[in-house]
Amino acid sequence: MAVPFRKTSKSVKNKRRSHMALKSSAIISCENCGAMIKPHRVCRDCGFYKGKEAVKTEN
C-alpha cells in the first residue's frame, strides 16, 4: 500500500480545497411584487413569472 513520502503542507492542502468553498445562492426581486425569489422560478407570493401570471394565488 502506498504511503505519502512527505507531509502535505497547509498551503498545498488549502490550494487543493479552494474549489470547495460555499457559493452564495443567486436571489433576485420579483418584477411584479418585489419579493425575493430564485431566478427562473415562479414567485411564491404573487404567482407571476416573466411578467405573466403562471399560478393562481389566494391574494
N, C-alpha and C positions, 0 to 999 in steps of 0.2 A: 504494500500500500504506500502511495506517495505521501511524503511529509514535506511541509514548507521548509525551504533551506534557511530563510531569514524571516524575522518578524515583519509583518505588514505594518508600515508606519501609519500614523493617523492621517497624514495628508493623502497618501495613496488610497487608503480606505475611504476617506471622505470624497475624493475625486470620483471614485467608482460609484459611490452612492449619490452623486449630485442629482441624478435624474429621479430619485425617489422623493423629492420634495413635494409637498402638497400644493396643488394649484387651486387658486380661488375660482369658485364657480361663477360663470357669467350671469349677471342679473340685469335686466332692463326694466324700464317702466312701461306699463300698458299705454298704448296710444289713446285708448278710449277713456279709461277711468284713472290712470296714473298709478295703479297698484304695481308692486314689484313682482315680476314673473321671470321665468327662464325663457330664453329665446326659442322661437319656433314652437311655441305651445299656446294653447287656448288659455285666456285669463280665467282664473277661478272665480273672480269677483263678478265680472260682467259678462263673461262668455264670448267675448269678441276675439277674433284672430285676423290680423291684417286688415283691420277696418270693417270687417263684416261679422255679423252675429253667427257664430258657429254652433253654440249651445244655448238653449233657453235656460235662464236662471230665474230664481224666485226673488226678484227685487221689486 
